[in-house]
């Protein structure tokens, strides 16, 4: 999980550097988006796997914990889209 986040941050930094130097092309955005999405597909299942290990009573708390994780993730995603408009 840590490595996927580090790699996603690295891709975002490379994209930011390309933008600041004025050498960013549209295919850079597409490639970065593809790589970040692929790394996200590795990150999200790992997050779901860790949840039972950190709960004191996984048999009782797993469903509410997964619901909270998914709802907070989608809320943050929507906020990111909203903030990206400005």
C-alpha positions in Angstrom: 0.0 0.0 0.0 2.8 2.4 0.8 4.6 1.8 -2.4 1.6 2.3 -4.5 0.9 5.6 -2.8 4.6 6.6 -3.3 4.4 5.7 -7.0 1.2 7.7 -7.4 2.7 10.7 -5.7 5.8 10.4 -7.9 3.6 10.3 -11.1 1.8 13.4 -9.9 5.1 15.2 -9.2 6.4 14.3 -12.6 3.2 15.7 -14.2 3.5 18.9 -12.1 7.1 19.3 -13.2 6.1 18.9 -16.9 3.4 21.5 -16.4 5.7 24.0 -14.7 8.4 23.7 -17.4 5.8 24.1 -20.1 6.6 20.8 -21.8 3.5 18.9 -20.9 1.6 17.3 -23.8 -1.9 15.8 -23.7 -0.5 12.2 -23.9 1.3 12.9 -20.6 -2.0 13.4 -18.9 -3.5 10.3 -20.4 -0.5 8.2 -19.5 -0.3 9.5 -15.9 -4.1 8.9 -15.5 -3.7 5.4 -16.7 -0.8 4.6 -14.4 -2.5 6.2 -11.4 -5.6 4.2 -12.1 -3.7 1.0 -12.4 -1.9 1.7 -9.1 -5.3 2.5 -7.6 -6.6 -0.9 -8.6 -3.7 -2.4 -6.5 -4.3 0.0 -3.6 -8.0 -0.4 -3.0 -8.2 -4.2 -2.5 -5.2 -3.9 -0.1 -7.2 -1.4 1.9 -10.2 -3.7 2.1 -7.9 -6.5 3.3 -6.4 -4.5 6.1 -9.8 -3.6 7.6 -10.5 -6.9 9.5 -7.0 -6.9 11.0 -7.5 -3.5 12.7 -11.1 -4.1 14.0 -11.4 -5.4 17.6 -14.5 -7.5 16.7 -14.4 -8.1 12.9 -17.4 -10.4 12.8 -19.7 -7.6 14.2 -17.9 -4.5 12.8 -16.8 -5.5 9.3 -19.9 -4.4 7.4 -20.2 -1.0 9.1 -16.4 -0.5 8.7 -16.5 -1.3 5.0 -19.5 1.0 4.5 -17.7 3.8 6.3 -14.6 3.3 4.3 -16.4 3.3 1.0 -18.7 6.3 1.8 -15.8 8.4 3.0 -13.7 7.5 0.0 -16.5 8.4 -2.4 -17.2 11.7 -0.5 -13.5 12.7 -0.8 -13.5 11.8 -4.5 -16.6 14.0 -5.0 -15.0 16.8 -3.1 -11.9 16.5 -5.2 -14.0 16.9 -8.4 -15.7 19.9 -6.9 -12.5 21.6 -5.9 -11.0 20.8 -9.2 -13.5 23.1 -10.9 -12.0 26.2 -9.3 
